[in-house]
Amino acid sequence: MSQATENPAFASIKTAVEENPVMLFMKGTAMFPQCGFSARVVQILTHMGVPFKTANVLEDPELRDGIKQFSNWPTIPQLYVKGEFVGGCDIVTEMFQSGELQTLFDQNGIARTGA
């Protein structure tokens, strides 16, 4: 059985991560994050000048449950770069502080408008 038939949200999640080079599944929106962890990841991406798309899991219970199963990761936010799951707030924060996140974006050809 394919993932798409297991959970109805998987198809839209797969499309979102494939069509958007940097995709963030979060609580709230980039303009109005509704949890501190989501706000932190938005802050990091914005600071780095990385263009990214978001999906608000609070608007869709199927998406909220589906993204956790899709990535096999229990928490939100979840960051994807070029279709690959990167991690949640703690991992993204650590990667930003160590310089790994910038390297990841550079290696994947993600243009940055900021510092």
Stockholm file with secondary structure:
# STOCKHOLM 1.0

chainA/1-115         MSQATENPAFASIKTAVEENPVMLFMKGTAMFPQCGFSARVVQILTHMGVPFKTANVLEDPELRDGIKQFSNWPTIPQLYVKGEFVGGCDIVTEMFQSGELQTLFDQNGIARTGA
#=GR chainA/1-115 SS CCHHHHCTHHHHHHHHHHHCSEEEEESBCSSSBSSHHHHHHHHHHHHHTCCCEEEEGGGCHHHHHHHHHHHTCCSSCEEEETTEEEECHHHHHHHHHHTHHHHHHHHTTCCCSCC
#=GC SS_cons         CCHHHHCTHHHHHHHHHHHCSEEEEESBCSSSBSSHHHHHHHHHHHHHTCCCEEEEGGGCHHHHHHHHHHHTCCSSCEEEETTEEEECHHHHHHHHHHTHHHHHHHHTTCCCSCC
//
